[in-house]
Amino acid sequence: MKFLDIKTDFAFKKVFGSDESKDLLISFLNSVIEFDNRQTITDLTIVDPYSIPLLKGMKDTYVDVKAELSDSTRVIIEMQVLNHEGLEKRILYNAAKNYSVQLKKGDAYHLLNPVIALTITDFTLFKNSDELINRFKLLEKKRFIEYSDDIELIFIELPKFNKIEGELISIQDKWLYFIKNAGSLDYIPKNLNQELEKAFNIANEANLSEEELDLQHKKRDWIYIQKSSIDLATKTGLQQGLEQGLEQGLEQGLEQGLEQGLEQGLEQGEWKAKMKIIENAARIGLPMQTIIELTGLDEEKVLSLLPKNK
């Protein structure tokens, strides 16, 4: 038995954003979103559900799942495997955009409905926090008085979730275990509820079409290339920085030389990572906007760095 890696955007949307997965999304959201007065989600509508024709190839992929709750609250759920410059600002922008586009010209402001942006990351985003789930709202700085609950940002960092199968107690534990580990399992864990068992069945590669599997594997390979490129460039840059730092340390003092060398090495590693991303992106035909988000460079700079034969 083999399951999809739920951390890829295609698999994530297949499980949580398809027409048949409404009950799964309700269960998952109820496990990670804290509502006032112990409210729970009882119904929702999935916006733009998973559809193979919309996901063909590596271009124009739609990576997030959007849902509208029965009280008209909008929820944006996004799976992020790769960190990139400006990620936190982009998430805030998307939440604000989804909030503002609700109104048409002349509409009253009281018609605006709340927006919840839920982002799951496969990397550590808040290094100064040990919390698995971080929630942000508009609050007064000194007394923490809530200004409005209309926009809420929720972040779940998977590297901070380290429970093994025997330690899974809550439904939240089981969902996060599923998202983080399904791709490496060859069996369905015991003691799951109905929704989790259904999620594993949807993610079972045996139940997917050949076309779907091809898309999933292409995306998984693309993510692997990007991660490998960044890791290799970073390691190379650090090694070069250490070597330069040692040489400079002999002349200028070991401590000062090491510090300068490390800084230069990190800069070189980051630049090599961006160059590798551009090279791979050009090879598989990624959209320009995606390349800009991954590298943090503007379009003019990306164009100047693209391989001449592309």
N, C-alpha and C positions, 0 to 999 in steps of 0.2 A: 504494500500500500504506500502510495506517495502523494504528498499534498503540496499545493502551491505555497510559495513564500508570500505570506499575506502582506509583508512589508513592501512589496512592489505595488505600484499604483493600480495596475490592471487587476491583480488578484484582490486587492483591498476593495475595489469598486465592484468586482464580481460577487464578493461575499456580502458586502454591506449596502451596495447600491443597485441591486437588481430588483426586478418586480417581485420576485419570490422571497426576498430577504427583509421585508418590512418588519416582521416580528424579531428578527435578529438585531436590526438597528435599534428598535425600541429597547430591547433587553440590554444591549451594550451601552446606549446613552443613559439609561436609568442607573447603570452601575458606576458611571464616572462623572455625571453632572449632579451637582447639589442644588436642588430647588428649595425655595422657602416653603415652610409649613408642610414639609415632608411630601410635597407633591411628586407625582410620577407621570411620565409620559404614557398616555393611553392610546394615542393614535398619532399618525404622521403621514405625510405624503412625500415620497422620494422624488426630487426634482431631477430631470434628465437622467433616467435610469440607465444602467449598463447596457450597451448595445454594441455588438461586434462591428457593424459598418462604421460607427463613429470612432473606433479605436484602431483602424487599420494602419499598419506601418508605425514609424516612430514620430511622424509629424502630427500636429494637431491633436495630441493626446489630452484627454480631460481627466485631471488627476484627483479632483476632490469629489466628495459626496455631499449633496445638499438635500436638506429635508425641511419641510414646514410642519410644525407641530399643530395640534388641534387648536391651540390658543393663538395661532398665527406667528409664534416665535420662529425665526429662521435659524437653522443650525448648519454650519459649514464644517465638515469633518475632512481633515487632510492628513495624509500619511507622507512624512518627509524622511527620506533615506539619506540624502546628501545635504550637508549644511552649505550655505553660500552667503556671501556678503549681502546685507540688506534683508535677510530673511525675516527678522522680527518686524521691520518696517513694512514689508510686503504683506504680512499677515494682518497687521493693524490696518493697512490701507484697504485690503479686501473686506475686512469686517465693516469698516466705515462706508465703503462703497456699497455693500449689500444693504446697509442701513439707509443710505441716502437715496438709492434708486427706487425705493418704495413709493416715493412721492412723485406725482406728476404736477405739472404747472398748475398752481392755484389750489392744490390740496392743503388741508390743514395739518399742522405738525403733529397734532394729537393722534393722527392716523398711523404714525410710525410704530412698527412692531419691533420687539427686541431681537437682537442678533447674537448668537453664541458661536464663536470661532474655536473649534476644538482641533488642536494640532498634535499629532503623535509623531515623535522624532525617534529615529534609530541612532541618535547621537546625543551626547550631553550638551544641553543648551545653557542651563543655569548652573555653572560650576560652583557657585557659592551657596547653593541650596541643596540640601539632602532630600528634599521632598520629591516624591515620585510624581505628584500632580501639583502644578502651580496654577492658581486662579487669579485673574486680574480684573478689577472693576474700577470705575471712577470714584475715588474717595477723597475726602478732605484730609489734608496731610497730618494735622495735629491730632484731631479727635476721631479720625477715620469714619466720619459721617458719609454715608453713601449719597452721592450726587444723583446717580441714576443707575439702574441695572439694565439699561437698554443695550449696552454693548459689554459683553464678557468674553475674555480671552482665557482659554484653558489649554495648558500644555502638559502632555504626558511624555516623559523621557524613558524609553524602553531600557536603556542600559542600567537604570536605577531599579529595575524590576528583576530580582534575582531568585525568586521562589522556584523551587523544584515541584514536580508533580505531587509529591506527598504532602506538600505544605499549602496546597490550594484549598482555601476555605470559602471565601466569599465569591459571589458571581463576578465581581470585579477582578479578583485574582485569576479566575478561569478565562475570562475574556483576554486579559493582557498576556497570559501564558499562551493562549491560542495565537494571538497576533505575532508574538515574538518567536515562538518555537514551532509552529505548524510545519514550516518548510523543511525542518530537519527531523520530523517524526515519521515513523513507518507504521504507526498504529493509532487508534483513537483512544485517548486516556479514559479511564473508568470514572464513575461518579460524576458525570456531566449532566446538565439539565437538557431539556429537549432542544432548546435553541443552539446550544454548543454542539450537540451531535449533528444537528442540521448544518451548522456552519462547516464542520469537518467534511460532511458529505458533499457540500458545494465545492469545497476546496480540493476534494479528491480528484487527482488528475485523470483517473479512469472515467470520470463523468464529464470531461470536457471534450469539445470537438478538436480536431487536428488544427484548425485555424486558431482557436483560442490558445492551445498549448504553444503554438509557434509564437504568438504575440507575447505570452507570458515569459517564454524562454529568452526571446530577444530583449525584452526589458530587463530581465534579471542579468543577462550578460552585459548589457549597457551599463547598469549600475556597478557591476563588478569592475568593468574597465575604468570607470570614473574613480571608484575608491582606490583601486590599485595605482592609478596614475598619481593621485594625491599623496598616497602613502609613500610611493617610491620617490617622488620629487621631494617630499618633506625629509625623508631619511637621507637622501643624497645631499640636500642643502645643509642639513645639520652636520653631516660628516665633513663636508667641505668647510663649514664654518668652524668646526672644532680644529681642523688642521690649520686653517688660517689663523685662528686664535692662538694656537700654540706657537706658531712662528712669530706672530706679532708680540706674543707674551715674552719671548726671549729678549726682545729689544725694548719693549715699552713697559714691561711688568706683566707677570702672568695673569693677574686678576683682570686688568684693563683689557688685555689682548683677548682673553677668552670671552669676555662680555661683548666686545666689538665683533669678534668672529661669529659668535652665536647669532647676533642680530643680523649680520650679513648673510649667514647661512639660512636663517629663517626666511629672509626676503627672497633669496635665490630659490629656495624650495617652493615658496608660494608662487613665484613667477613661473617656474617649470611646471607646476601643477596646472596653472591656467593655460599654458601653451599646449600641454597634453590634452586638456579638455577640448580646446579649440580644434586640435588635430582630429580627435575622435569624433567630435560633433560634426565636423565637415565630412568625415568619411561616411557616417550613417545618415546624414541629411537632417540634422536637428534644426528647428526654426531659430531664427536670429534672436528672438526674445528669450528663448530658453538658454542660449549660449550667454547672453548678457547677464541673466540671473545667476548662472553657474559661476561666471568669472568675475562679475562686478565691473567689467569694462564696458565702455560705451560702444555703439555700433561702428563708429569710424575706426576705433582701435582694433576691434575684432576683425573688420574687413582687411585692415593692413597686415594682420597676422595670419590670415587664412592661407593655406598652402596654395601656391600659384597655379597648380594644375587642377584645382577643384573648381 
